[in-house]
Amino acid sequence: MKLLKQILCVSKTTWLQSYKRSYASRNILKLSERGMYQDMFPNTAGSEILDLLNKAPQCVYAGFDPTANSLHVGNLLVIINLLHWQRGGHDVIALLGGATGYIGDPSGRSTDRIALHSEVIQDNVNCIKNNLETVFENHKKYIWRKDESKLKPIKVVNNESWYRGIDSIQFVSDIGRNFRMGTMLLKQSVQSRINSEIGMSFTEFAYQIFQSYDWLHLLKEYNCRFQIGGSDQMGNISAGHELISRTTKKSVYGLTLPLVTTEEGDKFGKSAGNAVWLDAKKTSPYGLYQFFIRTKDSEVENLLKLFTFYSVGEIQDIMFKHKQHPEQRYPQTCLADQLTTLVHGIKCLNIFRRGIRASNESNRSDIQQRREVSGHA
Ligand SMILES: N[C@@H](Cc1ccc(O)cc1)C(=O)O
């Protein structure tokens, strides 16, 4: 709710009028209600954003660096956010960091990343592309229940394609000139590293320039005025905003998503300390399903809002049902069902359901047998 106010900065009546007028902005209302956004940049842009969304469908992007050969559950929040924009009728771009993967984003890290070989980067890019396309396809086939033609296809681009043709001297001379050292040094990702014993390499220090240039490129190519990213991306997003303000007359806007943590304060998405992967070879579909089934009662409502497409009203109904029969773990089942479908499709879900039914039945007949043996039938 706090964010809804922040995002809109308009009176309730103006908002309601706009809400009725525009289909596109409807989605933003829903996303804010769900606690989907942590921050926006510039932080006073609420009414400008609303105006743009009211006027016409917008273009939004988020990037994924190929740091591993699969995305993980932690990446799902950004992916689901992109899908919400797609459902709202907007143009969506998922960017693969085939070039930025060579540099390494220092955000949220305490040490430099180990440089990856080009074959590894290429392989990771292919795997991540496959993860994304599978999720987008599963969403369209099994979760979006309306006319498929209403969903504009999500573009998947690789930033390697535009850096390939850029001359490095030209790049430093043309683009580098727009970055001020003072501002770059103030970024949280730099501050947290620069005074540490290990420090930070120039390579990682320069990362913000590349993410900024990506946005400028996508703005020119696709009129992409929105960028979304994880909670640690504000530094890179604001750097992009600055580059674009200096070099074009267009306004652009960044939105970051909340950091999801468990009750114990750990980053969400780990099981016994290991990442839960989207690739079925790294985490089995059943492992992913079980990960969500194990969600604590105290955390499940928030996760339903952030990670599923149930409306807020439907989530209230799910939670109501839960209060009556907590032992059935109904919200956990809704969460696990929808996310397993999104990541692995409907087939494996049907297998789990059959398996669970069979195991419940065999448990029941075991209990029955034991009762009969002990004379309690
Ligand atoms: N830096 C982002 C990934 C990214 C890469 C390139 C971009 O243009 C945008 C985002 C991250 O690590 O999550």
The ligand as a Gaussian input file, in Angstrom:
#p B3LYP/6-31G(d) Opt

LIG

0 1
 N       23.109000      -6.873000     -13.833000
 C       21.907000      -7.671000     -13.884000
 C       21.739000      -8.340000     -15.215000
 C       21.605000      -7.364000     -16.353000
 C       22.514000      -7.370000     -17.392000
 C       22.429000      -6.445000     -18.435000
 C       21.393000      -5.492000     -18.402000
 O       21.291000      -4.581000     -19.417000
 C       20.469000      -5.492000     -17.389000
 C       20.591000      -6.430000     -16.338000
 C       21.957000      -8.690000     -12.753000
 O       23.010000      -9.105000     -12.387000
 O       20.937000      -9.125000     -12.266000

